[in-house]
Amino acid sequence: MYSIVTRCIVLSLTVLAGCTGRESVIQEDLNPPAVQQQEEKDLMDLQGKVWKLESVKSTAADNGFTRKKLDAADMGDFYTLQFDDQRISGKAAPNQYSAAYHQDGKQGIGFSAMVSTRMMSFKEPEDLKEHEYYLYLSRVRRWDLVQDKLELYTADEEGLEVILIFGTQ
């Protein structure tokens, strides 16, 4: 009699555990984790667009660079960036440039040495010199898309984080 009762209890607990496990699976299916709900970001999302540098954010200090200042000074075509499947290219101030890029993990990215034309500029933005832009690009280590803005995470000469923020027109 004792073994029959024990077997019934064990069987009942097993059935209950199985029901509880199924309920949690159903609950997980209805409420997937937030990570799964976020849209996947891919480097292909960057291709086929002309990205224009809109601002430079630094933990050290605000350098004062804005796209509005460039446009007002008739330099609106400076500091652009385009991606294809293997290279980046664009216009700095005033030179054209390009470089190969490599993906490092999901959102890690790096650029090889830049090649550029060597034109002399009669006017150059005061808040961001061409050589500073190239330096930032050479130190990029990660990217992100935030509200349709491309953010490139890089560092200044002291190693402090700088974020280059690009938008499309």
For each residue, the residues with C-beta under 8 A, 3 or more apart:
1: 4 5
2: 5 6
3: 6 7
4: 1 7 8
5: 1 2 8 9
6: 2 3 9 10
7: 3 4 10 11
8: 4 5 11 12
9: 5 6 12 13
10: 6 7 13 14
11: 7 8 14 15
12: 8 9 15 16
13: 9 10 16 17
14: 10 11 17 18
15: 11 12 18 19
16: 12 13 19 20
17: 13 14 20 21
18: 14 15 21 22
19: 15 16 22 23
20: 16 17 23 24
21: 17 18 24 25
22: 18 19 25 26
23: 19 20 26 27
24: 20 21 27 28
25: 21 22 28 29
26: 22 23 29 30
27: 23 24 30 31
28: 24 25 31 32
29: 25 26 32
30: 26 27
31: 27 28
32: 28 29 36 37
33: 36 37
34: 37 38
35: 38
36: 32 33
37: 32 33 34
38: 34 35
39:
40:
41: 45 106 107 144 145
42: 45
43: 46 47 83 103 109 143
44: 47
45: 41 42 145
46: 43 49 51 83 143 145 150
47: 43 44 83 84 85
48:
49: 46 82 83 168
50: 80 81 82 168 169
51: 46 80 81 82 83 90 150 166 167 168
52: 67 76 79 80 81 166 167 168 169
53: 56 65 67 79 80 81 128 133 164 165 166
54: 66 67 149 165 166 167
55: 65 66 67 165
56: 53 63 65 127 128 136 162 163 164 165
57: 62 162 163 165
58: 61 62 63 156 160 161 162 163
59: 160 161 162
60: 156 158 160
61: 58
62: 57 58
63: 56 58 127 128
64: 69 127
65: 53 55 56 69 125 127 128
66: 54 55 69 70 127
67: 52 53 54 55 70 71 76 167
68: 71 72
69: 64 65 66 72 73 125 127
70: 66 67 73 75 76 78 79 125
71: 67 68 74 75 76
72: 68 69
73: 69 70 123 125
74: 71
75: 70 71 78 93 123 125
76: 52 67 70 71
77: 80 91
78: 70 75 91 92 93 94 125
79: 52 53 70 90 91 92 93 125 128 133
80: 50 51 52 53 77 90 91
81: 50 51 52 53 88 89 90 150 166
82: 49 50 51 88 89 90
83: 43 46 47 49 51 87 88 101
84: 47 87 88 89
85: 47
86: 100 101
87: 83 84 98 99 100 101
88: 81 82 83 84 98 99 101 111 137
89: 81 82 84 96 97 98 99
90: 51 79 80 81 82 96 97 98
91: 77 78 79 80 94 95 96 97
92: 78 79 95 96 97 116 130 133 134
93: 75 78 79 121 124 125 128 129 130 133
94: 78 91 119 121 124 130
95: 91 92 116 117 118 119 121 130
96: 89 90 91 92 116 117
97: 89 90 91 92 114 115 116 117 134
98: 87 88 89 90 114 115 116
99: 87 88 89 111 112 113 114 115 137
100: 86 87 111 112
101: 83 86 87 88 109 110 111 112
102: 109 110 112
103: 43 108 109
104: 108 109 110 141
105: 108
106: 41
107: 41 142 143 144
108: 103 104 105 141 142
109: 43 101 102 103 104 140 141 142 143 152
110: 101 102 104 140 141
111: 88 99 100 101 114 137 138 140
112: 99 100 101 102
113: 99 138
114: 97 98 99 111 134 137 138
115: 97 98 99
116: 92 95 96 97 98 134
117: 95 96 97
118: 95
119: 94 95
120:
121: 93 94 95 124 130
122:
123: 73 75
124: 93 94 121 129 130
125: 65 69 70 73 75 78 79 93 128 129
126:
127: 56 63 64 65 66 69
128: 53 56 63 65 79 93 125 132 133
129: 93 124 125 132 133
130: 92 93 94 95 121 124 133 134
131: 134 135
132: 128 129 135 136
133: 53 79 92 93 128 129 130 136 137
134: 92 97 114 116 130 131 137 138
135: 131 132 138 139 156 157
136: 56 132 133 139 140 152 154 156 162 164
137: 88 99 111 114 133 134 140 152 154 164
138: 111 113 114 134 135
139: 135 136 154 155
140: 109 110 111 136 137 143 152 153 154 164
141: 104 108 109 110 153 154 155
142: 107 108 109 152 153
143: 43 46 107 109 140 150 151 152 153
144: 41 107 150 151 153
145: 41 45 46 148 149 150 151
146: 149 151
147:
148: 145 167 168
149: 54 145 146 165 166 167
150: 46 51 81 143 144 145 165 166 167
151: 143 144 145 146 163 164 165 166
152: 109 136 137 140 142 143 163 164 166
153: 140 141 142 143 144 161 162 163
154: 136 137 139 140 141 161 162 163 164
155: 139 141 158 159 160 161 162
156: 58 60 135 136 159 160 162
157: 135
158: 60 155
159: 155 156
160: 58 59 60 155 156
161: 58 59 153 154 155
162: 56 57 58 59 136 153 154 155 156
163: 56 57 58 151 152 153 154
164: 53 56 136 137 140 151 152 154
165: 53 54 55 56 57 149 150 151
166: 51 52 53 54 81 149 150 151 152
167: 51 52 54 67 148 149 150
168: 49 50 51 52 148
169: 50 52
